[in-house]
């Protein structure tokens, strides 16, 4: 981590903290959560259904991580039964635009890419 205030972060520097956030944003579930929440506020169960094959544990962990990074806002509503909603923060909206653009590029070019069949 660079302690000098006037030195810009550099993701290629192994000590740069931006690597950690980049890993969270580009993780398998991080990408899908950001894209899903880009459309609208969702409850946990709705988010899990939209994403598909994510376990409750992994979705919960991903949401917590993205919340800690400042990308997701969690709101627990005072209703019975308990109701929790997730939405993107302004930073989350900003990063989601770029993540969605990357995903769109992959979707547009998937047929031209060599694939090993391993995921």
Short mmCIF file of the C-alpha atoms (twelve columns), coordinates in Angstrom:
data_MODEL
# 
_entry.id   MODEL 
# 
loop_
_atom_site.group_PDB 
_atom_site.id 
_atom_site.type_symbol 
_atom_site.label_atom_id 
_atom_site.label_alt_id 
_atom_site.label_comp_id 
_atom_site.label_asym_id 
_atom_site.label_seq_id 
_atom_site.Cartn_x 
_atom_site.Cartn_y 
_atom_site.Cartn_z 
_atom_site.pdbx_PDB_model_num 
ATOM 1   C CA . UNK A 1   0.000   0.000   0.000   1 
ATOM 2   C CA . UNK A 2   1.319   3.401   -0.948  1 
ATOM 3   C CA . UNK A 3   1.463   5.802   1.979   1 
ATOM 4   C CA . UNK A 4   2.307   8.907   -0.051  1 
ATOM 5   C CA . UNK A 5   -0.786  11.026  -0.595  1 
ATOM 6   C CA . UNK A 6   0.274   12.352  -3.993  1 
ATOM 7   C CA . UNK A 7   0.976   8.984   -5.615  1 
ATOM 8   C CA . UNK A 8   -1.952  7.611   -7.607  1 
ATOM 9   C CA . UNK A 9   -3.150  4.047   -7.020  1 
ATOM 10  C CA . UNK A 10  -1.731  1.521   -9.483  1 
ATOM 11  C CA . UNK A 11  -3.564  -1.784  -9.866  1 
ATOM 12  C CA . UNK A 12  -0.365  -3.345  -11.214 1 
ATOM 13  C CA . UNK A 13  1.376   -2.611  -7.903  1 
ATOM 14  C CA . UNK A 14  0.930   -5.765  -5.809  1 
ATOM 15  C CA . UNK A 15  0.425   -3.656  -2.672  1 
ATOM 16  C CA . UNK A 16  -2.245  -1.407  -4.173  1 
ATOM 17  C CA . UNK A 17  -5.565  -1.635  -2.279  1 
ATOM 18  C CA . UNK A 18  -7.462  -1.185  -5.541  1 
ATOM 19  C CA . UNK A 19  -6.615  -4.810  -6.325  1 
ATOM 20  C CA . UNK A 20  -8.816  -5.961  -3.474  1 
ATOM 21  C CA . UNK A 21  -11.799 -3.912  -4.626  1 
ATOM 22  C CA . UNK A 22  -11.221 -4.946  -8.252  1 
ATOM 23  C CA . UNK A 23  -11.307 -8.572  -7.132  1 
ATOM 24  C CA . UNK A 24  -14.635 -8.012  -5.352  1 
ATOM 25  C CA . UNK A 25  -16.219 -6.231  -8.322  1 
ATOM 26  C CA . UNK A 26  -15.024 -8.753  -10.901 1 
ATOM 27  C CA . UNK A 27  -15.683 -11.901 -8.901  1 
ATOM 28  C CA . UNK A 28  -18.158 -14.376 -10.360 1 
ATOM 29  C CA . UNK A 29  -20.983 -13.341 -8.044  1 
ATOM 30  C CA . UNK A 30  -19.932 -9.692  -7.729  1 
ATOM 31  C CA . UNK A 31  -20.411 -9.122  -11.453 1 
ATOM 32  C CA . UNK A 32  -23.849 -10.734 -11.444 1 
ATOM 33  C CA . UNK A 33  -25.023 -8.878  -8.319  1 
ATOM 34  C CA . UNK A 34  -23.934 -5.528  -9.752  1 
ATOM 35  C CA . UNK A 35  -25.667 -6.189  -13.076 1 
ATOM 36  C CA . UNK A 36  -28.876 -7.415  -11.398 1 
ATOM 37  C CA . UNK A 37  -29.044 -4.454  -9.014  1 
ATOM 38  C CA . UNK A 38  -28.336 -2.004  -11.816 1 
ATOM 39  C CA . UNK A 39  -31.941 -2.441  -12.928 1 
ATOM 40  C CA . UNK A 40  -33.751 -1.999  -9.596  1 
ATOM 41  C CA . UNK A 41  -33.823 -2.520  -5.838  1 
ATOM 42  C CA . UNK A 42  -34.218 -6.203  -5.005  1 
ATOM 43  C CA . UNK A 43  -34.893 -8.408  -2.025  1 
ATOM 44  C CA . UNK A 44  -32.441 -11.198 -1.221  1 
ATOM 45  C CA . UNK A 45  -34.742 -13.929 -2.551  1 
ATOM 46  C CA . UNK A 46  -35.407 -11.994 -5.786  1 
ATOM 47  C CA . UNK A 47  -31.692 -11.455 -6.307  1 
ATOM 48  C CA . UNK A 48  -30.945 -15.121 -5.702  1 
ATOM 49  C CA . UNK A 49  -33.657 -16.178 -8.162  1 
ATOM 50  C CA . UNK A 50  -32.389 -13.775 -10.853 1 
ATOM 51  C CA . UNK A 51  -28.768 -14.891 -10.499 1 
ATOM 52  C CA . UNK A 52  -29.662 -18.557 -10.430 1 
ATOM 53  C CA . UNK A 53  -27.106 -20.999 -9.123  1 
ATOM 54  C CA . UNK A 54  -25.656 -18.942 -6.262  1 
ATOM 55  C CA . UNK A 55  -25.923 -20.382 -2.752  1 
ATOM 56  C CA . UNK A 56  -27.426 -18.315 0.055   1 
ATOM 57  C CA . UNK A 57  -24.027 -18.252 1.764   1 
ATOM 58  C CA . UNK A 58  -22.169 -16.958 -1.303  1 
ATOM 59  C CA . UNK A 59  -24.823 -14.372 -2.124  1 
ATOM 60  C CA . UNK A 60  -24.862 -13.142 1.459   1 
ATOM 61  C CA . UNK A 61  -21.062 -12.974 1.525   1 
ATOM 62  C CA . UNK A 62  -20.924 -11.143 -1.820  1 
ATOM 63  C CA . UNK A 63  -23.549 -8.610  -0.764  1 
ATOM 64  C CA . UNK A 64  -21.731 -7.974  2.510   1 
ATOM 65  C CA . UNK A 65  -18.425 -7.476  0.690   1 
ATOM 66  C CA . UNK A 66  -19.935 -5.097  -1.876  1 
ATOM 67  C CA . UNK A 67  -21.684 -3.238  0.936   1 
ATOM 68  C CA . UNK A 68  -18.384 -2.862  2.807   1 
ATOM 69  C CA . UNK A 69  -16.785 -1.539  -0.405  1 
ATOM 70  C CA . UNK A 70  -19.542 1.086   -0.678  1 
ATOM 71  C CA . UNK A 71  -21.238 -0.319  -3.792  1 
ATOM 72  C CA . UNK A 72  -24.388 -1.818  -2.262  1 
ATOM 73  C CA . UNK A 73  -26.825 -0.339  0.241   1 
ATOM 74  C CA . UNK A 74  -28.725 -2.763  2.486   1 
ATOM 75  C CA . UNK A 75  -31.970 -1.577  4.013   1 
ATOM 76  C CA . UNK A 76  -33.820 -3.606  6.632   1 
ATOM 77  C CA . UNK A 77  -37.459 -2.558  6.653   1 
ATOM 78  C CA . UNK A 78  -39.387 -2.704  9.909   1 
ATOM 79  C CA . UNK A 79  -42.167 -5.039  8.747   1 
ATOM 80  C CA . UNK A 80  -43.371 -8.539  9.588   1 
ATOM 81  C CA . UNK A 81  -41.948 -10.765 8.301   1 
ATOM 82  C CA . UNK A 82  -38.555 -9.006  8.145   1 
ATOM 83  C CA . UNK A 83  -37.872 -7.507  4.752   1 
ATOM 84  C CA . UNK A 84  -34.406 -6.536  3.495   1 
ATOM 85  C CA . UNK A 85  -33.790 -4.716  0.248   1 
ATOM 86  C CA . UNK A 86  -30.561 -4.148  -1.661  1 
ATOM 87  C CA . UNK A 87  -29.769 -1.368  -4.096  1 
ATOM 88  C CA . UNK A 88  -26.683 0.144   -5.642  1 
ATOM 89  C CA . UNK A 89  -25.120 3.260   -4.182  1 
ATOM 90  C CA . UNK A 90  -23.931 6.001   -6.562  1 
ATOM 91  C CA . UNK A 91  -20.484 4.330   -6.612  1 
ATOM 92  C CA . UNK A 92  -22.200 1.005   -7.234  1 
ATOM 93  C CA . UNK A 93  -24.096 2.472   -10.179 1 
ATOM 94  C CA . UNK A 94  -20.848 3.843   -11.549 1 
ATOM 95  C CA . UNK A 95  -18.956 0.576   -11.377 1 
ATOM 96  C CA . UNK A 96  -21.986 -1.424  -12.585 1 
ATOM 97  C CA . UNK A 97  -21.965 0.516   -15.861 1 
ATOM 98  C CA . UNK A 98  -18.425 -0.697  -16.543 1 
ATOM 99  C CA . UNK A 99  -19.067 -4.252  -15.375 1 
ATOM 100 C CA . UNK A 100 -22.178 -4.417  -17.589 1 
ATOM 101 C CA . UNK A 101 -20.165 -3.105  -20.543 1 
ATOM 102 C CA . UNK A 102 -17.582 -5.856  -20.026 1 
ATOM 103 C CA . UNK A 103 -20.327 -8.487  -19.772 1 
ATOM 104 C CA . UNK A 104 -21.980 -7.115  -22.931 1 
ATOM 105 C CA . UNK A 105 -18.680 -7.340  -24.809 1 
ATOM 106 C CA . UNK A 106 -18.300 -10.983 -23.749 1 
ATOM 107 C CA . UNK A 107 -21.904 -11.745 -24.777 1 
ATOM 108 C CA . UNK A 108 -21.365 -10.072 -28.166 1 
ATOM 109 C CA . UNK A 109 -18.123 -11.941 -28.827 1 
ATOM 110 C CA . UNK A 110 -18.674 -15.305 -27.149 1 
ATOM 111 C CA . UNK A 111 -19.074 -17.172 -30.431 1 
ATOM 112 C CA . UNK A 112 -15.698 -15.917 -31.655 1 
ATOM 113 C CA . UNK A 113 -13.781 -16.807 -28.498 1 
ATOM 114 C CA . UNK A 114 -11.992 -20.118 -28.103 1 
ATOM 115 C CA . UNK A 115 -13.391 -22.012 -25.147 1 
ATOM 116 C CA . UNK A 116 -11.873 -24.914 -23.305 1 
ATOM 117 C CA . UNK A 117 -15.172 -26.022 -21.808 1 
ATOM 118 C CA . UNK A 118 -13.834 -25.407 -18.295 1 
ATOM 119 C CA . UNK A 119 -15.612 -22.804 -16.213 1 
# 
